Amino acid sequence: MKNYINLCPHDIKLNDGTVYPRSGVIARVTTSFTDFNEDGICKIKYGEVENLPEPVENTYYIVSALVLAATDREDVIAPATSHPAVIRNEAGQIDSVPGFVMN
């Protein structure tokens, strides 16, 4: 059986009612910015992933899509927020996802 550790800043709920509570550790991608141009626009540069633990056997780390995109590790997954089976509330916010995606 696999373990799931949620490194997002919020709980993750699946459509079947399973909830993965936040662990208290948040994986993030570092960022840096250029100066704003005359149109008020700057460029962002993404850097290293922070707070992603070393791999542990039989463990998946749940992270944001941005963190997932910044790593090629096979133990890192993200909520499938763009999947057609996502359930949204009346305000259009995601209530639950059908599962996870990986690279």
Residue frames as qw, qx, qy, qz and C-alpha x, y, z in Angstrom:
[[0.000, 0.889, 0.458, 0.000, 0.00, 0.00, 0.00],
 [0.414, 0.441, -0.009, 0.796, 1.27, 3.46, -0.91],
 [0.273, -0.635, -0.393, 0.607, 1.56, 6.37, 1.52],
 [0.251, 0.724, 0.307, 0.565, 0.51, 9.84, 0.39],
 [0.383, -0.493, -0.273, 0.732, 2.01, 12.98, 1.93],
 [0.222, 0.865, 0.387, 0.229, 0.28, 16.24, 1.03],
 [0.493, -0.240, -0.025, 0.836, 2.81, 19.05, 0.55],
 [0.027, 0.592, 0.394, 0.702, 0.14, 21.53, -0.62],
 [0.008, -0.159, 0.413, -0.897, -1.08, 24.38, 1.63],
 [0.645, -0.050, 0.123, -0.753, -4.62, 22.91, 1.74],
 [0.619, -0.002, 0.769, -0.158, -6.32, 19.55, 2.07],
 [0.288, 0.230, -0.688, -0.625, -6.86, 17.55, -1.13],
 [0.634, 0.148, 0.591, -0.477, -10.24, 15.86, -1.56],
 [0.022, -0.058, 0.870, 0.489, -10.95, 13.14, -4.10],
 [0.526, -0.112, -0.352, -0.766, -14.35, 12.62, -5.72],
 [0.653, -0.209, -0.725, -0.065, -14.77, 9.40, -3.71],
 [0.548, -0.791, -0.116, -0.244, -14.55, 11.41, -0.46],
 [0.821, -0.171, -0.163, 0.520, -10.97, 10.50, 0.42],
 [0.031, -0.987, 0.077, -0.140, -9.19, 13.48, 1.99],
 [0.766, 0.094, -0.227, 0.594, -5.44, 13.96, 2.14],
 [0.301, -0.929, -0.156, 0.147, -4.82, 16.49, 4.90],
 [0.345, 0.830, -0.310, 0.310, -2.04, 19.03, 4.50],
 [0.831, -0.100, -0.389, 0.386, 1.13, 17.90, 6.22],
 [0.386, -0.880, -0.040, 0.274, 2.26, 21.34, 7.38],
 [0.431, -0.374, 0.477, 0.668, 5.20, 21.28, 4.95],
 [0.554, 0.759, 0.201, -0.277, 4.65, 23.13, 1.68],
 [0.639, -0.006, 0.472, 0.608, 6.70, 22.30, -1.41],
 [0.255, 0.900, 0.111, -0.337, 7.32, 25.38, -3.53],
 [0.710, 0.384, 0.182, 0.562, 9.30, 26.50, -6.55],
 [0.322, -0.559, -0.051, 0.763, 11.60, 29.48, -5.97],
 [0.413, 0.786, 0.382, 0.255, 10.97, 32.53, -8.14],
 [0.332, -0.414, 0.041, 0.847, 12.79, 35.66, -9.16],
 [0.343, 0.831, 0.436, -0.049, 11.54, 38.66, -11.10],
 [0.446, 0.286, 0.164, 0.832, 12.89, 41.26, -13.51],
 [0.032, 0.309, 0.228, -0.923, 12.13, 44.95, -13.08],
 [0.425, 0.667, 0.576, -0.208, 8.77, 46.12, -14.37],
 [0.368, 0.207, 0.432, 0.797, 8.84, 47.60, -17.87],
 [0.112, 0.025, -0.005, -0.993, 7.05, 50.79, -18.93],
 [0.548, -0.230, -0.521, -0.613, 3.82, 48.77, -19.39],
 [0.587, -0.435, 0.408, -0.548, 3.92, 47.49, -15.81],
 [0.982, 0.070, -0.119, -0.126, 4.98, 43.98, -16.83],
 [0.202, -0.681, 0.704, -0.010, 7.87, 41.96, -15.46],
 [0.742, 0.217, -0.615, -0.157, 9.22, 38.51, -16.25],
 [0.749, -0.492, 0.364, -0.255, 9.27, 35.64, -13.78],
 [0.493, 0.440, -0.750, 0.007, 11.97, 33.00, -13.61],
 [0.898, -0.363, 0.001, -0.250, 11.31, 29.70, -11.86],
 [0.092, 0.660, -0.723, 0.182, 14.12, 28.07, -9.93],
 [0.259, 0.146, -0.939, 0.173, 14.61, 25.14, -7.61],
 [0.661, -0.481, -0.467, -0.339, 12.00, 23.16, -5.72],
 [0.041, -0.425, 0.617, -0.661, 12.04, 23.74, -1.96],
 [0.530, -0.185, 0.563, -0.607, 10.74, 21.53, 0.86],
 [0.876, 0.174, -0.305, -0.330, 10.45, 18.36, -1.22],
 [0.677, -0.506, 0.529, -0.074, 11.63, 15.46, 0.96],
 [0.053, 0.413, -0.866, -0.275, 13.96, 12.79, -0.34],
 [0.707, -0.006, -0.529, -0.470, 12.20, 9.78, -1.88],
 [0.428, -0.246, 0.764, -0.414, 10.83, 7.19, 0.54],
 [0.099, -0.023, -0.950, -0.294, 9.81, 3.73, -0.61],
 [0.107, -0.516, -0.845, -0.089, 6.05, 3.32, -1.21],
 [0.082, -0.675, -0.364, 0.636, 5.39, 7.05, -0.76],
 [0.308, 0.614, 0.410, 0.599, 3.90, 9.64, -3.10],
 [0.186, -0.384, -0.246, 0.870, 4.30, 13.36, -2.43],
 [0.211, 0.777, 0.570, 0.162, 1.26, 15.47, -3.42],
 [0.299, -0.355, 0.042, 0.885, 2.34, 18.88, -4.72],
 [0.384, 0.715, 0.132, -0.569, 1.03, 21.72, -6.87],
 [0.795, 0.548, 0.227, 0.125, 1.12, 21.45, -10.67],
 [0.221, 0.919, -0.304, 0.121, 3.94, 24.03, -10.72],
 [0.449, -0.599, 0.660, -0.052, 6.11, 21.94, -8.40],
 [0.852, 0.152, 0.500, 0.019, 5.29, 18.81, -10.41],
 [0.636, 0.764, 0.029, 0.103, 6.41, 20.57, -13.61],
 [0.027, 0.883, -0.447, 0.138, 9.70, 21.54, -11.97],
 [0.435, -0.451, 0.776, -0.074, 10.73, 17.98, -11.09],
 [0.633, 0.268, -0.613, -0.390, 11.06, 14.70, -12.91],
 [0.159, -0.216, 0.893, -0.361, 10.71, 12.49, -9.86],
 [0.446, -0.165, -0.770, -0.425, 8.32, 9.55, -10.17],
 [0.316, -0.388, -0.777, 0.382, 7.16, 9.84, -6.54],
 [0.049, 0.308, 0.188, -0.931, 5.69, 13.33, -7.04],
 [0.073, 0.508, 0.791, 0.333, 2.05, 13.76, -8.08],
 [0.114, 0.057, 0.117, -0.985, -0.42, 16.65, -8.34],
 [0.443, 0.434, 0.638, -0.456, -4.21, 16.85, -8.11],
 [0.286, 0.268, 0.717, 0.577, -5.86, 16.34, -11.53],
 [0.094, 0.547, 0.354, -0.752, -7.45, 19.80, -11.48],
 [0.315, 0.400, -0.351, -0.786, -7.99, 20.06, -15.24],
 [0.055, 0.097, 0.981, 0.158, -9.56, 16.60, -15.61],
 [0.363, -0.284, -0.431, -0.776, -13.17, 16.67, -16.90],
 [0.602, -0.438, -0.665, -0.052, -14.37, 14.74, -13.81],
 [0.198, 0.062, -0.447, 0.870, -13.42, 17.55, -11.40],
 [0.226, -0.719, -0.656, -0.042, -16.32, 18.51, -9.12],
 [0.163, 0.270, -0.099, 0.944, -16.87, 22.24, -8.60],
 [0.024, -0.503, -0.662, 0.555, -19.04, 24.13, -6.12],
 [0.250, 0.835, 0.488, -0.046, -21.64, 26.77, -6.99],
 [0.065, -0.912, 0.160, 0.373, -18.92, 29.45, -7.19],
 [0.737, 0.634, -0.234, 0.005, -16.95, 27.38, -9.70],
 [0.134, -0.702, 0.678, -0.171, -14.19, 26.51, -7.24],
 [0.599, 0.165, -0.781, -0.061, -12.81, 22.98, -7.18],
 [0.733, -0.467, 0.211, -0.446, -14.45, 20.88, -4.48],
 [0.762, -0.291, 0.574, 0.066, -12.78, 17.57, -5.36],
 [0.326, 0.592, -0.617, -0.403, -10.67, 15.90, -8.02],
 [0.950, 0.075, -0.145, -0.267, -10.94, 12.41, -9.52],
 [0.932, -0.150, 0.019, 0.330, -7.31, 11.56, -8.77],
 [0.350, -0.764, 0.288, 0.459, -3.75, 12.63, -9.47],
 [0.716, 0.685, -0.109, 0.075, -1.39, 13.25, -12.39],
 [0.655, -0.541, 0.330, 0.411, 2.33, 12.58, -12.71],
 [0.225, 0.748, -0.450, -0.434, 5.04, 13.43, -15.23]]
